[in-house]
Amino acid sequence: MSTIVITGASGEIGHSLIEAFHAIGGNRLIALDLNPLPDDLRAMVDESITADVASPAAVEQLEKFEVDEVYHLAALLSTSAERNPELAHHVNVNGTLGLLSMARRIGTKRGTPVKFLFPSTIAVYGLPSVDQKRVAGAITEDQYLQPTTMYGINKLYCEQVGAYMSDRYGQLSESAGTSGLDFRALRFPGLISATTVPSGGTSDYAPEMIHAAAQGKPYACFVRPDTQIPFMAMPDGVKALLALAQAPLQSLTRRTYNIGAFAPSAEAIAEYVCRAFPNAEVTYAPHAKRQAIVDSWCADVNDQAARADWGWTPDYDMNRAFEEYLVPTISSVYA
């Protein structure tokens, strides 16, 4: 039995990850969130801690457990981080650093590394113009790392700190002995969940469009029709986290990986929505600041490293995501 900590447990990824671990069984789940967990999630975990992830008290509570894996999902997302950059730094950076140090101490004490799974983001990229974005196409992990938002800056820094602490205090290969910390990060595209309500992220125009149509409400999209970034269905996001966690260390050539699934324009998403919901009404009212943010993100990602190193492949392309997951599930919620 492994002891697994999930921070940001009631968020979109946390909700789905807890359900996945509950279905697998055989682990002790420790959930931490700023707010109390909903009753349905609380029933799926062994311990539920309500605390600020960046507080020493939260770290002290978690360190009492013999933690084997940490899934650090708690974060202040891009739009909220722009409104309050100081709070974003507190949550996104201080919170991550405290947990990395905790994981290192636990791993070093017992002589086996604590795996630390970190969801990063395409917000770490910063394309200088829409024209350059079109020319660049699918970019690799090492290109255009000039984030334009506090959220992207925070995440890129935490990627680098996690890699530094793993290489300094962890192990570089399984044959070199074990201690400390084993940090692994995924750069997620925009995630679309059918089971949780969009929380106001900068990529949430896609799920907001679907949820509005399912409720029979008009939707004014906050980006231009030609806006393009990569997206992924939530089940694939959870699948990727679990697959990277299970990958043998010797097969990994890097600490941070791109993962992709499909990369439609906002207009293409609207066309899918209108086919699924013939009465849907989608218009466009670009929000200048949010538009500028998504314009700086890549149009698509090159995820060949993840495919080669640990066999990444998404289950859901755009057709399957809409036809088998998003439309039927969201429709049933509002029915």
C-alpha positions as a printed Julia matrix, in Angstrom:
335×3 Matrix{Float64}:
   0.0    0.0     0.0
   1.33   3.43   -0.97
   0.52   6.65    0.86
  -0.44   9.29   -1.66
  -0.89  13.01   -1.03
  -3.1   15.03   -3.38
  -3.12  18.8    -2.92
  -5.77  20.97   -4.52
  -7.91  17.89   -4.06
 -11.29  19.43   -4.86
 -10.12  21.12   -8.07
 -10.83  19.82  -11.56
  -7.78  17.54  -11.78
  -7.91  16.59   -8.1
 -11.53  15.5    -8.32
 -10.8   13.19  -11.25
  -7.54  11.89   -9.77
  -9.19  10.95   -6.47
 -11.89   9.06   -8.39
  -9.2    7.23  -10.37
  -7.24   6.19   -7.27
 -10.43   5.17   -5.5
 -11.31   2.92   -8.44
  -7.82   1.38   -8.43
  -7.88   0.8    -4.66
  -5.05  -0.4    -2.45
  -3.62   3.02   -1.51
  -3.95   5.38    1.41
  -5.15   8.74    0.09
  -4.39  11.99    1.93
  -6.25  14.97    0.47
  -5.42  18.61    1.15
  -7.44  21.6     0.0
  -8.04  25.18    1.09
 -11.73  24.32    1.54
 -13.42  21.23    3.0
 -13.9   18.45    0.47
 -17.4   17.77   -0.86
 -18.98  14.77    0.81
 -18.62  12.52   -2.25
 -14.85  13.12   -2.43
 -14.4   12.94    1.33
 -15.81   9.43    1.27
 -13.09   8.34   -1.18
 -10.04   9.42    0.86
  -8.53   8.22    4.13
  -7.56  11.65    5.49
  -8.81  15.1     4.54
  -6.84  18.19    5.59
  -8.23  21.7     5.2
  -5.33  24.15    5.05
  -3.37  26.66    2.97
  -0.89  24.53    1.03
   1.8   27.2     1.47
   1.52  27.31    5.26
   4.1   25.6     7.49
   1.21  24.05    9.41
  -0.01  22.22    6.29
   3.47  20.85    5.58
   3.82  19.78    9.22
   0.54  17.87    9.06
   1.5   16.11    5.84
   5.01  15.25    6.98
   3.6   13.03    9.73
   2.57  10.53    7.07
   5.02   8.13    5.43
   4.38   9.65    2.03
   5.32   7.7    -1.09
   3.9    9.99   -3.79
   2.82  13.63   -3.92
   0.47  14.94   -6.61
   0.78  18.68   -6.12
  -2.24  20.11   -7.93
  -2.95  23.17   -5.78
  -2.35  26.42   -7.69
  -3.72  29.85   -8.39
  -4.55  29.74  -12.12
  -3.61  32.22  -14.81
  -6.49  34.71  -14.73
  -6.63  34.82  -10.93
  -2.84  35.07  -10.73
  -2.86  38.15  -12.95
  -5.32  39.82  -10.6
  -3.22  39.03   -7.52
   0.4   38.21   -8.41
   1.59  38.33   -4.79
  -0.94  35.7    -3.75
  -0.04  33.66   -6.84
   3.61  33.64   -5.82
   2.66  32.63   -2.28
   0.52  29.7    -3.41
   2.33  28.58   -6.55
   5.96  29.04   -5.5
   6.07  28.96   -1.7
   3.57  26.12   -1.61
   5.57  24.05   -4.08
   8.92  24.72   -2.42
   7.59  23.71    0.99
   6.25  20.4    -0.33
   9.43  19.66   -2.32
  11.49  20.15    0.84
   9.08  17.96    2.8
   9.29  15.19    0.2
  13.08  15.38    0.18
  13.26  15.08    3.97
  10.93  12.07    4.04
  12.76  10.32    1.2
  16.21  10.97    2.62
  15.19   9.78    6.08
  13.89   6.43    4.9
  16.34   5.93    2.01
  13.79   5.69   -0.81
  12.73   8.66   -2.95
   9.34  10.29   -2.76
   7.83  10.69   -6.21
   6.62  14.24   -6.76
   4.17  14.67   -9.66
   3.8   18.29  -10.74
   1.21  19.55  -13.25
   2.82  22.35  -15.19
   1.23  24.19  -18.1
   1.55  25.58  -21.61
   1.52  28.98  -19.86
   5.31  28.54  -19.48
   5.58  29.37  -23.18
   5.65  32.92  -24.48
   5.36  33.42  -28.23
   6.23  36.99  -29.27
   3.41  37.41  -31.81
   0.47  35.63  -33.41
   2.42  35.41  -36.67
   5.36  33.72  -34.91
   2.92  31.4   -33.15
   1.55  30.25  -36.51
   5.04  29.71  -37.9
   6.26  27.84  -34.8
   3.51  25.21  -34.88
   4.02  22.36  -32.41
   6.87  23.34  -30.11
   9.19  21.27  -27.94
   9.84  21.52  -24.21
  12.87  23.79  -24.7
  11.46  26.43  -27.06
   9.95  29.85  -26.34
  10.28  29.66  -22.56
   9.49  33.33  -21.98
   6.18  33.26  -20.08
   4.15  36.47  -20.04
   1.98  35.75  -16.97
   2.7   35.33  -13.26
   1.18  31.83  -13.45
   3.53  30.8   -16.27
   6.53  32.33  -14.52
   5.65  30.52  -11.28
   5.25  27.16  -13.02
   8.47  27.43  -15.03
  10.42  28.34  -11.9
   8.92  25.4    -9.99
   9.81  23.03  -12.84
  13.42  24.16  -12.56
  13.51  24.03   -8.76
  12.02  20.53   -8.79
  14.61  19.33  -11.3
  17.4   20.98   -9.31
  16.32  19.39   -6.03
  15.89  15.97   -7.64
  19.32  16.07   -9.26
  21.0   17.44   -6.12
  19.16  15.4    -3.49
  17.54  12.62   -5.47
  18.96   9.93   -7.69
  19.96  10.28  -11.33
  19.49   6.58  -12.09
  17.99   3.63  -10.28
  21.42   1.95  -10.2
  23.01   4.95   -8.47
  21.28   4.41   -5.15
  18.12   5.94   -3.79
  17.4    8.89   -1.59
  15.38  12.05   -1.41
  13.22  13.23   -4.24
  12.04  12.07   -7.68
  10.41  15.08   -9.37
   8.39  14.58  -12.58
   6.34  17.26  -14.35
   3.79  17.38  -17.14
   3.02  20.49  -19.16
  -0.72  20.23  -19.54
  -2.65  21.81  -22.39
  -6.11  23.21  -21.65
  -8.0   20.49  -19.79
 -11.7   19.94  -20.45
 -13.69  18.11  -17.78
 -17.23  16.85  -18.19
 -17.78  16.35  -14.47
 -16.67  19.67  -12.93
 -17.73  23.24  -13.68
 -15.1   25.48  -15.34
 -13.28  27.56  -12.74
 -12.41  30.66  -14.76
  -9.06  29.62  -16.25
  -7.78  31.35  -19.36
  -8.33  28.21  -21.45
 -11.85  27.69  -20.08
 -13.59  29.16  -23.12
 -13.81  25.61  -24.47
 -15.58  23.97  -21.5
 -17.63  27.13  -20.83
 -18.94  26.94  -24.39
 -20.06  23.33  -23.92
 -21.63  23.89  -20.51
 -23.55  26.94  -21.75
 -24.92  25.07  -24.76
 -25.99  22.12  -22.61
 -27.99  24.53  -20.44
 -29.54  26.31  -23.42
 -27.71  29.53  -22.62
 -26.02  31.83  -25.15
 -22.26  32.09  -24.84
 -19.99  35.02  -25.72
 -16.53  33.56  -26.24
 -13.77  35.7   -24.73
 -11.25  34.93  -27.51
 -11.26  35.37  -31.31
 -12.56  32.56  -33.56
  -9.06  31.92  -34.94
  -7.49  31.44  -31.49
  -5.66  28.11  -31.25
  -4.11  26.3   -28.3
  -3.84  22.57  -27.46
  -6.53  20.86  -25.39
  -7.05  17.51  -23.69
  -9.95  15.6   -22.18
  -9.62  15.25  -18.43
  -9.43  11.41  -18.42
  -6.29  11.67  -20.55
  -4.8   14.19  -18.12
  -5.27  11.76  -15.23
  -4.0    8.9   -17.37
  -0.83  10.86  -18.14
  -0.13  11.64  -14.47
  -0.5    8.0   -13.5
   1.57   6.76  -16.45
   4.44   9.16  -15.75
   4.4    8.2   -12.06
   4.71   4.52  -12.99
   7.44   4.96  -15.62
  10.84   3.44  -14.68
  13.28   6.2   -13.84
  15.91   4.87  -16.22
  13.53   5.37  -19.16
  13.13   9.11  -18.49
  15.37  11.51  -20.39
  13.99  14.68  -18.8
  12.14  15.92  -15.74
   9.4   17.84  -17.59
   7.34  16.56  -20.52
   4.89  18.03  -23.01
   1.72  16.04  -23.59
  -0.84  16.74  -26.29
  -4.1   15.44  -27.71
  -5.84  17.89  -30.09
  -5.39  21.56  -30.97
  -8.54  23.14  -32.47
  -9.34  26.78  -33.04
 -12.1   28.36  -30.96
 -14.22  28.38  -34.11
 -13.72  24.62  -34.61
 -14.83  24.02  -31.01
 -17.91  26.16  -31.61
 -18.75  24.12  -34.72
 -18.62  20.89  -32.7
 -20.77  22.44  -29.98
 -23.36  23.65  -32.48
 -23.56  20.23  -34.12
 -24.07  18.56  -30.74
 -26.53  21.21  -29.54
 -28.39  22.58  -32.6
 -29.9   25.44  -30.58
 -26.55  26.6   -29.23
 -25.76  30.28  -29.64
 -22.06  31.16  -29.72
 -20.78  34.68  -30.35
 -17.36  36.27  -29.9
 -16.47  39.1   -27.53
 -12.68  38.96  -27.13
 -11.37  40.14  -23.77
  -8.16  42.07  -24.48
  -6.07  40.78  -21.56
  -7.18  37.16  -21.78
  -6.8   37.22  -25.56
  -3.23  38.47  -25.19
  -2.46  35.63  -22.8
  -3.69  32.84  -25.07
  -2.03  34.5   -28.07
   1.29  34.08  -26.25
   0.7   30.35  -25.7
   1.7   27.82  -28.34
  -0.7   26.64  -31.02
   0.29  23.02  -30.32
   2.94  20.97  -28.51
   5.49  18.44  -29.67
   5.16  15.52  -27.24
   7.53  13.06  -28.91
   9.69  12.79  -25.78
   6.75  11.55  -23.71
   5.73   9.12  -26.44
   9.26   7.72  -26.74
  10.21   7.62  -23.05
   7.08   6.29  -21.36
   4.64   5.4   -24.13
   2.33   8.4   -23.91
  -0.62   8.4   -26.26
  -4.02  10.03  -25.67
  -7.2    7.99  -25.71
  -9.33  10.93  -26.82
  -8.91  12.82  -30.07
 -11.32  15.69  -30.63
 -14.08  13.54  -32.14
 -14.04  10.98  -29.37
 -13.68  13.63  -26.66
 -16.88  15.33  -27.79
 -18.94  12.34  -28.92
 -18.13   9.85  -26.14
 -17.13  11.97  -23.16
 -18.04  15.66  -23.14
 -21.42  15.89  -24.84
 -23.17  12.86  -23.29
 -21.77  13.44  -19.79
 -22.44  17.18  -19.65
 -25.87  16.71  -21.23
 -26.82  14.21  -18.52
 -25.78  16.66  -15.78
 -28.17  19.35  -17.0
 -30.94  16.99  -18.08
